Amino acid sequence: MSTLPTGLQRSPTVQEVDAWLLAAHERRAQLHLHAASPLESDERQEAFTAMSALLLEAFEEVRVISEATREESQGVRGEAAALRAHNARLREQGAALWHRMAQFLPPAPEEIRQAERRMLEMFREKPTQEPL
């Protein structure tokens, strides 16, 4: 896996990271064989130099991946904040609408019973008039 170009808007996939890790591990194993040779040689020196370069490459990969992940995380946090604000506005609108619509709701059953009771009491107390 090569370093990600600057400005890339996505983090590397798990498969890309795994492939890079596997390649780095295989390269490290090859270099270790050369570095572990018993004799001092140019090949051994080249192995140590390559190991150093491999380590620097690994640091750069981690830095790039970390940067991409950080940028993506900041974007997600921004989107989450916008969604929370939108949610708050929708809740406020819903509460205002509910308040306005409350006048159209039918009365509660207990209120209906009390009103009926009062009407019945009014008719019981009022003397009946005889038709003319």
C-alpha positions as a Markdown table, in Angstrom:
| # | Residue | x | y | z |
|---|---|---|---|---|
| 1 | Met | 0.0 | 0.0 | 0.0 |
| 2 | Ser | 1.5 | 3.3 | -0.9 |
| 3 | Thr | 0.9 | 6.5 | 1.1 |
| 4 | Leu | -2.5 | 8.1 | 0.5 |
| 5 | Pro | -2.5 | 11.2 | -1.6 |
| 6 | Thr | -3.0 | 14.4 | 0.3 |
| 7 | Gly | -6.6 | 15.5 | 0.3 |
| 8 | Leu | -8.0 | 12.1 | -0.1 |
| 9 | Gln | -11.5 | 12.2 | 1.4 |
| 10 | Arg | -11.6 | 8.6 | 2.7 |
| 11 | Ser | -9.8 | 6.4 | 5.1 |
| 12 | Pro | -8.1 | 3.3 | 3.8 |
| 13 | Thr | -10.2 | 0.2 | 4.0 |
| 14 | Val | -9.5 | -2.6 | 6.4 |
| 15 | Gln | -8.4 | -4.8 | 3.4 |
| 16 | Glu | -5.9 | -2.1 | 2.3 |
| 17 | Val | -4.4 | -1.8 | 5.8 |
| 18 | Asp | -4.2 | -5.6 | 6.1 |
| 19 | Ala | -2.5 | -5.9 | 2.7 |
| 20 | Trp | 0.0 | -3.3 | 3.6 |
| 21 | Leu | 0.7 | -4.9 | 7.0 |
| 22 | Leu | 1.2 | -8.3 | 5.4 |
| 23 | Ala | 3.6 | -6.9 | 2.8 |
| 24 | Ala | 5.6 | -5.0 | 5.5 |
| 25 | His | 5.8 | -8.1 | 7.6 |
| 26 | Glu | 7.0 | -10.2 | 4.6 |
| 27 | Arg | 9.6 | -7.5 | 3.7 |
| 28 | Arg | 10.7 | -7.4 | 7.4 |
| 29 | Ala | 11.2 | -11.1 | 7.5 |
| 30 | Gln | 13.3 | -11.1 | 4.3 |
| 31 | Leu | 15.5 | -8.2 | 5.7 |
| 32 | His | 15.8 | -10.0 | 9.0 |
| 33 | Leu | 17.3 | -13.0 | 7.2 |
| 34 | His | 19.9 | -10.8 | 5.5 |
| 35 | Ala | 20.7 | -8.9 | 8.7 |
| 36 | Ala | 21.1 | -12.0 | 10.8 |
| 37 | Ser | 23.9 | -13.4 | 8.6 |
| 38 | Pro | 27.0 | -14.2 | 10.7 |
| 39 | Leu | 29.5 | -12.3 | 8.6 |
| 40 | Glu | 29.9 | -8.6 | 8.3 |
| 41 | Ser | 29.0 | -7.8 | 4.7 |
| 42 | Asp | 27.6 | -5.2 | 2.4 |
| 43 | Glu | 24.5 | -7.3 | 2.2 |
| 44 | Arg | 24.1 | -7.0 | 5.9 |
| 45 | Gln | 24.5 | -3.3 | 5.8 |
| 46 | Glu | 22.0 | -3.0 | 3.0 |
| 47 | Ala | 19.5 | -5.0 | 5.1 |
| 48 | Phe | 19.9 | -2.6 | 8.0 |
| 49 | Thr | 19.4 | 0.3 | 5.7 |
| 50 | Ala | 16.4 | -1.3 | 4.1 |
| 51 | Met | 15.0 | -2.0 | 7.6 |
| 52 | Ser | 15.4 | 1.6 | 8.5 |
| 53 | Ala | 13.6 | 2.7 | 5.4 |
| 54 | Leu | 10.8 | 0.2 | 6.0 |
| 55 | Leu | 10.4 | 1.6 | 9.5 |
| 56 | Leu | 10.2 | 5.1 | 8.2 |
| 57 | Glu | 7.7 | 4.0 | 5.6 |
| 58 | Ala | 5.6 | 2.4 | 8.4 |
| 59 | Phe | 5.7 | 5.6 | 10.4 |
| 60 | Glu | 4.5 | 7.6 | 7.3 |
| 61 | Glu | 1.7 | 5.1 | 6.6 |
| 62 | Val | 0.5 | 5.4 | 10.2 |
| 63 | Arg | 0.7 | 9.2 | 10.1 |
| 64 | Val | -1.3 | 9.3 | 6.8 |
| 65 | Ile | -3.9 | 6.8 | 8.0 |
| 66 | Ser | -4.2 | 8.7 | 11.3 |
| 67 | Glu | -4.7 | 12.0 | 9.5 |
| 68 | Ala | -7.3 | 10.6 | 7.2 |
| 69 | Thr | -9.1 | 9.0 | 10.1 |
| 70 | Arg | -9.0 | 12.3 | 12.1 |
| 71 | Glu | -10.4 | 14.2 | 9.1 |
| 72 | Glu | -13.2 | 11.7 | 8.6 |
| 73 | Ser | -13.9 | 11.8 | 12.4 |
| 74 | Gln | -14.1 | 15.6 | 12.3 |
| 75 | Gly | -16.5 | 15.4 | 9.4 |
| 76 | Val | -18.7 | 12.9 | 11.2 |
| 77 | Arg | -18.7 | 15.0 | 14.3 |
| 78 | Gly | -19.8 | 18.0 | 12.2 |
| 79 | Glu | -22.6 | 16.0 | 10.6 |
| 80 | Ala | -23.7 | 14.7 | 14.1 |
| 81 | Ala | -23.8 | 18.3 | 15.4 |
| 82 | Ala | -25.9 | 19.4 | 12.4 |
| 83 | Leu | -28.3 | 16.4 | 12.9 |
| 84 | Arg | -28.6 | 17.3 | 16.6 |
| 85 | Ala | -29.5 | 20.9 | 15.7 |
| 86 | His | -32.0 | 19.8 | 13.1 |
| 87 | Asn | -33.5 | 17.4 | 15.6 |
| 88 | Ala | -33.9 | 20.2 | 18.1 |
| 89 | Arg | -35.6 | 22.4 | 15.5 |
| 90 | Leu | -38.0 | 19.6 | 14.6 |
| 91 | Arg | -38.8 | 18.9 | 18.2 |
| 92 | Glu | -39.5 | 22.6 | 18.8 |
| 93 | Gln | -41.7 | 22.7 | 15.7 |
| 94 | Gly | -43.5 | 19.6 | 16.8 |
| 95 | Ala | -44.2 | 21.0 | 20.2 |
| 96 | Ala | -45.5 | 24.2 | 18.8 |
| 97 | Leu | -47.7 | 22.3 | 16.3 |
| 98 | Trp | -49.0 | 20.1 | 19.2 |
| 99 | His | -49.8 | 23.2 | 21.2 |
| 100 | Arg | -51.7 | 24.8 | 18.3 |
| 101 | Met | -53.6 | 21.5 | 17.5 |
| 102 | Ala | -54.6 | 20.9 | 21.2 |
| 103 | Gln | -57.7 | 23.1 | 20.7 |
| 104 | Phe | -59.0 | 20.7 | 18.1 |
| 105 | Leu | -58.7 | 17.6 | 20.4 |
| 106 | Pro | -61.9 | 16.2 | 21.8 |
| 107 | Pro | -62.4 | 16.7 | 25.5 |
| 108 | Ala | -61.3 | 14.0 | 27.8 |
| 109 | Pro | -63.9 | 11.4 | 28.8 |
| 110 | Glu | -64.0 | 12.6 | 32.4 |
| 111 | Glu | -64.7 | 16.2 | 31.2 |
| 112 | Ile | -67.6 | 14.9 | 29.0 |
| 113 | Arg | -69.0 | 13.0 | 32.0 |
| 114 | Gln | -68.8 | 16.1 | 34.2 |
| 115 | Ala | -70.5 | 18.2 | 31.6 |
| 116 | Glu | -73.3 | 15.6 | 31.2 |
| 117 | Arg | -73.7 | 15.5 | 34.9 |
| 118 | Arg | -74.1 | 19.3 | 35.1 |
| 119 | Met | -76.7 | 19.2 | 32.3 |
| 120 | Leu | -78.7 | 16.5 | 34.1 |
| 121 | Glu | -78.6 | 18.4 | 37.3 |
| 122 | Met | -79.8 | 21.6 | 35.5 |
| 123 | Phe | -82.8 | 19.7 | 34.1 |
| 124 | Arg | -83.6 | 18.1 | 37.4 |
| 125 | Glu | -83.6 | 21.4 | 39.3 |
| 126 | Lys | -85.6 | 23.3 | 36.7 |
| 127 | Pro | -89.3 | 22.9 | 37.1 |
| 128 | Thr | -91.0 | 21.6 | 34.1 |
| 129 | Gln | -93.5 | 23.9 | 32.4 |
| 130 | Glu | -96.7 | 22.5 | 31.1 |
| 131 | Pro | -97.4 | 23.0 | 27.4 |
| 132 | Leu | -100.0 | 25.6 | 26.6 |
